[in-house]
Every structure is written in structure tokens, then in C-alpha cells.
Amino acid sequence: MTQLTTKSSLILGLCLLLGPATLGYYVQQSAVKFKEYERVVTVKGLSEREVAADTVIWPIQFTLADNDLPSLFTTLDLQTQQVMQFLARQGISADAVSLSSPAVIDKKAQQYGGDSPVELRYLATQSLTVYSPNVELVRQAISQIGELGKEGIVFNAANYNSQIEYLFSGLNEIKPEMVEEATLQARQVAEKFAKDSQSTLGKIKRATQGQFSISDRDNNTPHIKKVRVVSTIEYFLSD
């Protein structure tokens, strides 16, 4: 009976020793398999398009100076009508033109003007803005604006507020196709990587679509836009 009890104790002790070791082995093997399954590759896919702007914003700003305020406003009204008539001749309707109130500066009333003599006391600035979806029509008019210079109108072409803007509003129409193209390109890159590493490309683990960006193609053609998006995709790899 004592021998049986001793054997049982030895067997129990051996099981207690081997149990954790065996359990550790299986846990280790599971971790290895899990780690192998977690092999991934991260790739990026790019899609770009060149598109024509579909909206143009053309600020027109001109100035004139005079010592007589009523005469200044009379000339200002006259030149504003000249600009409107020019735009009409170019095929731009009055509905596409908005007129701002003139800004007039009295140089003698300036706080920091000093006591230096002023040749022309009043300086007026008038602003008109053309907002149109007919980009090519407006671009043609822009190329002819020099005609008004010959009539004595002085434009503030170098003013920051007079910079012409070209916009593209059709992004939603091309988004799906561009996302598909970026995703396909990313998969092709991932397949090439898997082949080179003698692996098999698995399912997508994670996908991130970057923000769409719209920029000028270059400084000389702001009416042509470059639309760009980058998709980042993470794939599982297996042997």
C-alpha cells in the first residue's frame, strides 16, 4: 500500500512538472502560427487626373484720382459703365457680374499723412467681380482687357485681391473611379511584393483613403487642375 502511494505521488509530481512545460509549448506554437498569420505588407496606390476648371472668378479693380469729389464719382460711374459695356461685348452677361461699393480715400484726412502737399486729394477704387462657369469665354475676355487701358482706365492687376481664381467642382463625379484606380494600383504593387518574397497575398487587413487634393497643373495654366488621391492598403501575407 505504501509503495502504491509512493508511485502515485511520483506520477502526480511528474505531471505537475510536465504540465506547464507542455502548456508552454502549445502556447508558443500558437503564438508562432499567429505571428505567421500576422505577416502583412503595406502599399500605396496613386490616382491622378488632369481636369479643366469649370468655374472662374475674375476680380476687376481700377482706380482713379481727383481733387474734386463730385467729379471723381462722375468719372467713376463713367468708367464702371465702360467696363460693363466691354464685358457685354465679350459675351459676359450682367448677371455674371457683381459690383461693389467704391472705396474712396481722402489723403488730407489721413492721420499719418504729414504736412507734405498732395497733388490729387481723393483716390477711389472700384471693384467688379465676374463669376462664371464659362471659363473659356472669360479667359478670352481677360486677354482683351487691355482695350480699356487705351480708354484711360487704370487697373490694379498686381493687387492680391485682383488675382483670378479657377475652380473645379466636379470632384464627386470622378471620385469613385479614382479610388478604384488607386486601389487597383496598390494591389498590383502588393502582388509584386508577394511574388518576389515567395508569399501569397491574402485579404485586406486595413485600408485608408487619403484626402483628395486639387492644385494647379503649373503656374502658367491655372485653369487646368490636377486632382490627386493616395490610398494606403495593408494586406495579409502567407507562405
Helices and strands as residue ranges (DSSP letters): H 2-37, E 40-52, E 55-66, H 69-89, G 94-96, E 97-99, E 103-106, G 107-109, E 122-132, H 135-143, H 146-149, E 154-155, G 160-162, E 165-167, H 171-196, E 200-209, E 213-216, E 224-238
